């Protein structure tokens, strides 16, 4: 992702070149929100509850939802 790249030094090293630096906090925050939502609602993990193992997402373990979502559901709000 180019939103997290830092500025590169020029060949002579006296100044910075911002050619690869597209940092915009608004888009960085949007990308982190998508990643956090994907982790909590789309990625199931095996947990041990009592004597049986279950496969649930963190949101399912908290009781927020009953199903595992797809990334398309998160991005397109379907």
N, C-alpha and C positions, 0 to 999 in steps of 0.2 A: 504494500500500500504506500502510495507516495505521500499520504497525509502525515506520516510519521517520520519521513526522511529529514535529515538535518542538512544544512547548507554545506557544500563541498568547498575545499580550498582550491584556489587557482594554481597553475603550474609554478608561478613565482612565489606563491605563499604569502604575499603581502595583503591581499584582500580576499573577501569571500565571494563566491559565485552562487547566486540563488536560483540557478537554472532548474535544479531538481527539488527545490523547497516549495511545495504547494501547501504548506501548513495553514489550515483554517480551522480554528477550534470548533466551529459549528459542525463541520463534516466529520471531524475526529470524534465528537460526542455522538453523532448519529451512528457511526461505525461501531463504537463501543456499546451503544444501546442494542444494536442488532446482534452483536456477539454475545452480550450478556443474556439477551432473551433466548437466543439459540441454545446456550448452555442450560438455561433453566427449564425450557419447555420442549426441546427437541432431542436432547442427548440422555438416553436412559442409562442408568448405572445399576449394577448388581449390588444389592444391600442385604444384610442379614437381619431380619426382624424376628426375634425369637429363635425358633429352630428352623424356620424355612427361609429360603433365599427368594427375594423378589427383584424384579427389574422395573425400576421406576425412574422418572425424571425428578429433579429436585422440587419442581412445582407440584408433582403428584404426591410426593412424600409430605409436603406441607398442606395438601388438601385443596389447592387452588384450582386444579383441573383433573379431569378423569382420563384424558387421552394424551398420547405423544403426538406433538405437532410436527409438520414438515416445514422445512425452511421456506418454501413457497407460501405457506400460510402466514408466516411471520412477515415476510417482505411485502406481499400483496394484500394482507389483511383479509384473506378469504375465509 
